[in-house]
Amino acid sequence: MNAVTITQITPTELEILIEKAVSKTLAALEREPAPDPERWYDIKELAEYLPDKPAVPTIYGYVHRRAIPYHKNSKKLYFLKSEIDAWLRSGRQLTNTEAEAVAVNLLKRRSR
């Protein structure tokens, strides 16, 4: 990219420059492929994908405890993106109000 020095610019010229920059950025975003939910990760790619960026030995621990969905082909581990996303969503903690409602429903069923 070439450096440009602007000493004097009219508001209209500035508006045109901003519009061009925004259009260029939006066009670049539209060209990017959508993430594939059926993408397969190996263990190193999974470590990069997970939000907390765990170490590879930590992921092996998850696999050992069967805490994470995985597939094994001979000695290599593979992880399906859609299954990992569902696993991440399943870790959502209930709010106090939601937990209270679950407890009330459980007590109602037991008292019958």
C-alpha positions as CSV (number, residue, x, y, z in Angstrom):
1,M,0.0,0.0,0.0
2,N,1.3,3.4,-0.9
3,A,1.5,6.1,1.7
4,V,-0.7,9.2,0.9
5,T,-0.3,12.5,2.6
6,I,-3.5,14.6,2.6
7,T,-3.0,18.2,3.4
8,Q,-6.4,19.6,2.4
9,I,-9.5,17.7,1.6
10,T,-13.1,18.8,1.2
11,P,-15.9,17.0,3.2
12,T,-17.2,15.5,-0.1
13,E,-13.8,14.1,-1.0
14,L,-13.5,12.6,2.6
15,E,-17.0,11.1,2.3
16,I,-16.0,9.5,-1.1
17,L,-12.8,8.1,0.4
18,I,-14.7,6.6,3.4
19,E,-17.4,5.1,1.1
20,K,-14.7,3.4,-1.1
21,A,-12.9,2.0,2.0
22,V,-16.1,0.6,3.4
23,S,-17.2,-0.8,0.1
24,K,-13.8,-2.5,-0.4
25,T,-14.0,-4.0,3.1
26,L,-17.5,-5.3,2.6
27,A,-16.6,-6.8,-0.7
28,A,-13.7,-8.6,0.9
29,L,-15.9,-10.0,3.7
30,E,-18.4,-11.3,1.1
31,R,-15.7,-13.2,-0.7
32,E,-14.7,-15.1,2.4
33,P,-16.2,-18.6,2.5
34,A,-18.7,-19.4,5.3
35,P,-17.3,-21.7,8.0
36,D,-18.1,-25.3,7.2
37,P,-20.0,-27.0,10.1
38,E,-18.8,-30.4,8.7
39,R,-15.1,-29.5,8.9
40,W,-12.8,-32.0,10.6
41,Y,-10.1,-30.9,13.1
42,D,-7.1,-32.7,14.3
43,I,-6.0,-32.2,17.9
44,K,-3.8,-29.2,17.2
45,E,-6.4,-27.4,15.1
46,L,-9.0,-28.1,17.8
47,A,-6.7,-26.5,20.4
48,E,-6.6,-23.4,18.2
49,Y,-10.4,-23.5,17.6
50,L,-11.5,-23.8,21.2
51,P,-12.2,-20.4,22.9
52,D,-9.9,-21.0,25.9
53,K,-7.0,-22.4,23.7
54,P,-6.3,-25.4,25.9
55,A,-3.0,-27.3,25.6
56,V,-2.9,-30.5,23.6
57,P,-2.4,-32.6,26.7
58,T,-5.6,-31.0,28.2
59,I,-7.6,-32.2,25.1
60,Y,-6.1,-35.7,25.5
61,G,-7.5,-35.5,29.1
62,Y,-11.0,-34.6,27.8
63,V,-10.8,-37.5,25.4
64,H,-9.6,-39.9,28.2
65,R,-12.5,-38.9,30.4
66,R,-14.9,-39.0,27.3
67,A,-15.9,-35.4,28.1
68,I,-15.5,-34.3,24.5
69,P,-17.0,-35.8,21.3
70,Y,-14.3,-37.3,19.1
71,H,-13.6,-39.9,16.4
72,K,-10.6,-42.2,16.2
73,N,-9.1,-43.6,13.0
74,S,-6.4,-46.0,13.9
75,K,-4.3,-44.0,16.3
76,K,-5.3,-40.5,15.2
77,L,-8.0,-38.4,16.8
78,Y,-10.4,-36.3,14.8
79,F,-13.1,-33.8,15.9
80,L,-16.1,-32.7,13.9
81,K,-16.8,-29.0,14.1
82,S,-20.6,-29.3,14.5
83,E,-20.2,-31.8,17.4
84,I,-17.6,-29.5,19.1
85,D,-20.0,-26.5,18.7
86,A,-22.8,-28.5,20.2
87,W,-20.6,-29.7,23.1
88,L,-19.5,-26.1,23.8
89,R,-23.2,-24.9,23.8
90,S,-24.1,-27.8,26.2
91,G,-21.9,-26.3,28.8
92,R,-24.2,-23.4,29.4
93,Q,-24.9,-22.8,33.1
94,L,-28.5,-22.1,34.2
95,T,-29.3,-18.7,35.7
96,N,-30.5,-18.7,39.3
97,T,-34.1,-18.2,38.1
98,E,-33.8,-21.1,35.7
99,A,-32.3,-23.4,38.4
100,E,-35.0,-22.4,40.8
101,A,-37.7,-23.3,38.2
102,V,-36.1,-26.7,37.6
103,A,-36.0,-27.3,41.4
104,V,-39.6,-26.3,41.8
105,N,-40.7,-28.6,39.0
106,L,-38.7,-31.5,40.4
107,L,-40.3,-31.0,43.9
108,K,-43.8,-30.8,42.4
109,R,-43.2,-34.1,40.6
110,R,-41.9,-35.8,43.7
111,S,-44.8,-34.6,45.9
112,R,-47.4,-36.3,43.7
